[in-house]
Amino acid sequence: MSDVLQYEGKRVIVTGAASGMGAATAQILVDLGAEVHAIDIKKPEVTGLASFSQCDLRDPAQIDETVRKIGKIVNALFNCAGLPNTFPDLDVMLVNFCGLRQVTESVIPLMIEGSSIASIASTAGIGWMQNMELLFGLVLTPDFAAARAWCEEHPKELANAYGLSKEAINAYTAFRSFNLAKDGIRINCVNPGPTDTPMMPEFEKAVGKKYMDDFPVPLGRHAVADEQAWPMVFLNSPRSSFVTGLQFDCDGGFKGGLFTGQIDPTVLMPEGFGDA
Ligand SMILES: NC(=O)c1ccc[n+]([C@@H]2O[C@H](COP(=O)([O-])OP(=O)(O)OC[C@H]3O[C@@H](n4cnc5c(N)ncnc54)[C@H](O)[C@@H]3O)[C@@H](O)[C@H]2O)c1
């Protein structure tokens, strides 16, 4: 069987394509025969891209213009861009949630039945279901400006901006999947555990190298970028046509251990955990 994942000739957008998981995702999609349109603040080195648009996800006008230029039909969107918790809290929220949502909502009108969206959240967003009331205040804001205003009005909650932004992606994915389903459009997200990309040294700066090295991963190691990219590629493939609203934990077994009491949450979540 050829073209097993059915990406041949598909028009796809990858944000964060200049580095780490986004670069790995974009390269896999090129190799699978997709027409890949990359968006990033930095220039990617991925070979075979159909286009690259330099765009700062903190700016909704740039996002709208970029998506307008790519235009036509978009079969799949991969939201991979993100900022770690060493950046200012507001920037982390703007890139990781507000910008991600702005890209998604701008691309949806270009999608047809069978199209799909996959976003990278994080194990740091694992507590999203316990935090729905707060998160819905943000997730249900009507646009980027309102989401930004919400962030500016919640400085206390933004002390854990990275974790909050990733919880918001999980909640947005679950919420939006329900009404997108009637148009035959799917939306899912992945929650990666520690992964050796250029972002890892930033996490180490924020919570300490020892904490990241010791973070309990039953498989006994950090992931590499390709191990997060392939689940994204799988989720957005037409082969996953009955999967939507999913939070896919790509964490080497962390959640399984945690939810069955085999990993002690009090040991795992010292101050700063939510930031990593
Ligand atoms: N590395 C990990 O351990 C880990 C774990 C869980 C989740 N994540 C998430 O995975 C995703 C990919 O991260 P990565 O580890 O590949 O990191 P990375 O730093 O290698 O890649 C992040 C990409 O986002 C782009 N970006 C940052 N700010 C931007 C902006 N304002 N506008 C446009 N693009 C911007 C960067 O230029 C870069 O190409 C992120 O959302 C990150 O939060 C990472």
The ligand as an SDF file (V2000), in Angstrom:
LIG
                    3D

 44 48  0  0  0  0  0  0  0  0999 V2000
   10.4440   20.1970   24.5060 N   0  0  0  0  0  0  0  0  0  0  0  0
    9.6320   19.7440   25.4570 C   0  0  0  0  0  0  0  0  0  0  0  0
   10.0380   19.0570   26.4130 O   0  0  0  0  0  0  0  0  0  0  0  0
    8.1530   20.0470   25.3870 C   0  0  0  0  0  0  0  0  0  0  0  0
    7.3020   19.3300   26.2350 C   0  0  0  0  0  0  0  0  0  0  0  0
    5.9230   19.5620   26.1530 C   0  0  0  0  0  0  0  0  0  0  0  0
    5.4360   20.4690   25.2230 C   0  0  0  0  0  0  0  0  0  0  0  0
    6.2960   21.1690   24.4080 N   0  0  0  0  0  0  0  0  0  0  0  0
    5.6910   22.0730   23.4230 C   0  0  0  0  0  0  0  0  0  0  0  0
    6.0150   21.5950   22.1190 O   0  0  0  0  0  0  0  0  0  0  0  0
    5.9340   22.6720   21.1640 C   0  0  0  0  0  0  0  0  0  0  0  0
    7.1920   22.6500   20.3070 C   0  0  0  0  0  0  0  0  0  0  0  0
    8.2890   22.9720   21.1500 O   0  0  0  0  0  0  0  0  0  0  0  0
    9.7810   22.4670   20.9010 P   0  0  0  0  0  0  0  0  0  0  0  0
   10.1650   21.6970   22.0890 O   0  0  0  0  0  0  0  0  0  0  0  0
    9.8840   21.8930   19.5540 O   0  0  0  0  0  0  0  0  0  0  0  0
   10.5320   23.8970   21.0120 O   0  0  0  0  0  0  0  0  0  0  0  0
   11.3810   24.7740   19.9950 P   0  0  0  0  0  0  0  0  0  0  0  0
   11.8150   25.9580   20.7830 O   0  0  0  0  0  0  0  0  0  0  0  0
   12.4180   23.9320   19.3450 O   0  0  0  0  0  0  0  0  0  0  0  0
   10.3290   25.2320   18.8840 O   0  0  0  0  0  0  0  0  0  0  0  0
    9.3840   26.2520   19.1140 C   0  0  0  0  0  0  0  0  0  0  0  0
    9.1270   26.9980   17.8060 C   0  0  0  0  0  0  0  0  0  0  0  0
    8.1370   28.0200   18.0480 O   0  0  0  0  0  0  0  0  0  0  0  0
    8.5400   29.1940   17.3610 C   0  0  0  0  0  0  0  0  0  0  0  0
    8.0020   30.4080   17.9710 N   0  0  0  0  0  0  0  0  0  0  0  0
    8.2590   30.8930   19.2080 C   0  0  0  0  0  0  0  0  0  0  0  0
    7.6920   32.0970   19.3820 N   0  0  0  0  0  0  0  0  0  0  0  0
    7.0340   32.3760   18.2210 C   0  0  0  0  0  0  0  0  0  0  0  0
    6.2450   33.4820   17.7830 C   0  0  0  0  0  0  0  0  0  0  0  0
    6.0520   34.5740   18.5580 N   0  0  0  0  0  0  0  0  0  0  0  0
    5.7080   33.4430   16.5410 N   0  0  0  0  0  0  0  0  0  0  0  0
    5.9370   32.3760   15.7220 C   0  0  0  0  0  0  0  0  0  0  0  0
    6.6790   31.3140   16.0820 N   0  0  0  0  0  0  0  0  0  0  0  0
    7.2180   31.3030   17.3150 C   0  0  0  0  0  0  0  0  0  0  0  0
   10.0660   29.1770   17.4990 C   0  0  0  0  0  0  0  0  0  0  0  0
   10.7050   30.0630   16.5640 O   0  0  0  0  0  0  0  0  0  0  0  0
   10.3950   27.7040   17.2760 C   0  0  0  0  0  0  0  0  0  0  0  0
   10.5960   27.4290   15.9050 O   0  0  0  0  0  0  0  0  0  0  0  0
    5.7550   23.9310   22.0010 C   0  0  0  0  0  0  0  0  0  0  0  0
    4.4060   24.3060   21.9690 O   0  0  0  0  0  0  0  0  0  0  0  0
    6.1820   23.5000   23.4150 C   0  0  0  0  0  0  0  0  0  0  0  0
    5.5590   24.2760   24.3980 O   0  0  0  0  0  0  0  0  0  0  0  0
    7.6420   20.9810   24.4690 C   0  0  0  0  0  0  0  0  0  0  0  0
  1  2  1  0
  2  3  2  0
  2  4  1  0
  4  5  1  0
  4 44  2  0
  5  6  2  0
  6  7  1  0
  7  8  2  0
  8  9  1  0
  8 44  1  0
  9 10  1  0
  9 42  1  0
 10 11  1  0
 11 12  1  0
 11 40  1  0
 12 13  1  0
 13 14  1  0
 14 15  2  0
 14 16  1  0
 14 17  1  0
 17 18  1  0
 18 19  2  0
 18 20  1  0
 18 21  1  0
 21 22  1  0
 22 23  1  0
 23 24  1  0
 23 38  1  0
 24 25  1  0
 25 26  1  0
 25 36  1  0
 26 27  1  0
 26 35  1  0
 27 28  2  0
 28 29  1  0
 29 30  1  0
 29 35  2  0
 30 31  1  0
 30 32  2  0
 32 33  1  0
 33 34  2  0
 34 35  1  0
 36 37  1  0
 36 38  1  0
 38 39  1  0
 40 41  1  0
 40 42  1  0
 42 43  1  0
M  CHG  2   8   1  16  -1
M  END
$$$$
